[in-house]
Amino acid sequence: KHAVCGMPEAPLSASLAEARPEQQKQLLGERLAEATPEQQKQLLGERLAAATPEQQTQFLGERLYPLIQAQAPTVAGKVTITLLKMDNGELLNLLHSPDALNSKIVEAVTVLEGDPAARAEAEAAWRLVSG
């Protein structure tokens, strides 16, 4: 059985396990570029399943940040950190639903602007990850 791109349809997690870290991003990117939205969701889910919790957070953050930055550039890092507290399944859904993601961005910005404690927590977390 072959995938749409003509490559053998091996689980991404198996391919990633065999690949070096620098090859993992390239492999995932190639498969995502040729996949349908439903296949993309499956590939991203497989990638997460093969990763440690820290890698999952990094992976999701790397995909969310540019999308958030396009909507809220001045607070993109803080909003990303706020959203990364959500369940990974919900975050995957947000990556595939621009309307739902935009709604969460607005919600997070509102919370950060209106709740000094939430803002301070997000700022502290942002300082930790941004060096």
Secondary structure, 3 states (H helix, E strand, C coil): CECCCCCECCCHHHHHHHCCHHHHHHHHHHHHHHCCHHHHHHHHHHHHHCCCHHHHHHHHHHHHHHHHHHHCHHHHHHHHHHHCCCCHHHHHHHHCCHHHHHHHHHHHHHHHHHCHHHHHHHHHHHHHHHC
